[in-house]
Amino acid sequence: MIGSSHRGMVQIHAALQRPPHLAAICPEQPPTKIYAHEAREGGAMQLHMYAALYVHALDSQETRDRPDAVAKMVDGMRLLRDWLQRFPLEPGKTPLSGAPYMEETFFIYYRRGEYDEWWAQEVNDNTAHFDRHADIPVFITGGWYDTFSPAVTHYFQTLTRQNRSKARLLIRPWTHGQMRTSAS
C-alpha cells in the first residue's frame, strides 16, 4: 500500500489488522494519533484542519454527483478567512454542511477538547496499538515542516525497536503534501 496523510493512517490501521496478503506499506506523512497530531495539537483545535476538511469534502462520496455541494465547498474555501473570523460556528450553518460527515468531523475537532474514549478509539489513535503492527517492510516519509513530523518519527522509532522487518524513514524539508510538488 502507498499513500499520503489520511491514506497513510489507513495503511497503519491495516497493518494493525495483520491481513495475510499485506506485504509492505509506504505511509507518507501519516498522523498516528488524531487528537495530538491533527485535530488538537497542544489542546486547541488546529485551524488548518478546518481548511483540510474542505479538501476532504471535495473528495468525499457525500459530494459526488452533487454540483451544488461542490460549489458550496469551493465557495467556503475561497472565503475561508471570512469563515474563520465568524467563530464560533454552528452545525448546519457552515459551507461544510454540504458534506454532513465532514461538518460533523469539524465539530468533533472543534468541541471535543479532552482526550477521551472517542479519541482513544483505534481508528483515531494507532499509537496505543503499535504492538500489534504486522512485521512487514515499511517505508515512511515525512517533512520537517509538516505538523505530523512527531508522529512520523515516533512511528519509525517504534517499528525499529519492535519489528524484525526493515523500516526506513525519509524526512526532507517539506510541508504537508509538498513531497510530490515542485513548490520550494
N, C-alpha and C positions, 0 to 999 in steps of 0.2 A: 504494500500500500504506500501511497505517497500523497501528500497534500499539506497545505499551509493553514495555520491558525486553527479554526474550528475543525477542519478536516484532519489536522494533526492530533487534536484531542480525541477525535473519533478513532484514530489508529491506536492510540494508547488504550482507550477503552476496549477496543477489540483485542489487544494484546493481553489485557486483564482477563478476558473470557477464554483465552487459550484455544481458539479453534484449531483443529489439527492441520488445516490447509494454510494457515498463516505462516509464511516462510521468512519474511523480513518486513520492516516498516521504515519509512523515512518521514517522520513528523517534522515539518518546517514551522518554526516559531509557534509551538503549541503552548497554550495555557494548560496548566495541570490542576489548578485549584481556582475555580472561577471567582470565588469570594476574594481571595488575596491577590490574584494576578490580573483579574479582568474587571470585575464589577465594582469592588470596594477596596481597592488597594489603599492601605493606610486608614481605612474606616469610612471614608466618604465615597459616594458614588463617583466613579470615573466618567467624566462628561464625554470623553472620547467614545465611550460605548454608546452614548445616545446617538452619535453620528454613525457609528458602525452598524447599529441596528437598522438604519435606513438601507444600508448596502445589503444587509442580510434580508431585509424585507423585499427588496427587488429580486432576490434570488429565490424567494420562498414560493411554495405551492399556493399560498394564500393570494398572491398577486398574479399568478399565472392566468393568462387569458382575461385579465381584468385591467384594461387600459385606464379606467377611472382610478383604480388603486395605485397603479404605477405613476400616473400623473400627480396624485396626491403625495407620493413618496418623493418624487423629483422636486416638486414644489417645496416640500418640507426641507429637503437637502439644500435647495437654493436659498431658503430663508432660515437656515439653521441658526445663525447668530441671533436673529429676531426671536426664534423659539427659545433659545437659551436665556434670553432676557425675560421671558414670561414665567419662569419658575416661581412658585410651584405649579406644576401641570396637573391636569385631572384626566382620568381614564375616559376614553371616548372623545376627547377634545384635542387630540394631537394628530398630526398628519400620519402617525404610525397606526391610527385606528383603522386605516385601510388594510392593515395586516394585523388582525387582533392578537395573534400569538406573539408577534414581535412587540406589540404595545404592552401586552401582559409581562413579557420579559423585562421590558424597560421599567415598568412599575415595581417589579420584584427587585431589580437592581437599585432602584431609586429609594424604595421604602424599607426594604428588609435589611436593617442596619447591623444586626447582631449575627455572628456566626452561630447558626442553629442547625437543627436536624435537616431542614430543607437544603441548606448549603452543604451539609455533610454527606448527602447522597452520593453514591459512587459516580454518577454521571456528572456531578458538579465538582467533586474532589477526588481525583485519581490518586493523589499522593498517599492517602490512607490505605491504599490497596496495592501499592507497588510491589509488595512481597509476592503477589500472585502473577506478576508480569511474566509472560512467556519468555523463555530463554531462547531468543532468536536474535539475529543481527539487527542492529538499529543504527541508522544514520540520522542524527539530529542536527538541524541548522537553527541559527538564531542571529539576532542583531544586537549589538551593544546598545543601540538607541531604541530598542523595542521594549515596551513595558513588560514583555514576557521573558526577558533575559534571565531573571532569577529563577523562573520556572524551568527554563531550558537547562540551565547549569545544574540545578538540583536533580532534575530527572537523569541527566547524564551521570552525575556522581553516584546516584543510587544504583543505576544499572551496572556501572563498572564495579561496584562493590559486591553486588549480589548475583550477577549472571556470569556464566562462562562464555557465552557468545560475545562476539565483538560489538562494542558500542563505539561509535565515532561521533565527534562533535565538531561542527564548523560554525564559528561565530565571526562575523565580519562587521564593519561599521555601517550597518543597515538600520533603518527604522522598520516598523512592522509593514510587511508587504513589499518592501523595496527590493528584496532579493532578486526578483525577476524583472526589474525595470531598469531603464538606463538613467534614472534620476541620480543626481550626485549630491 
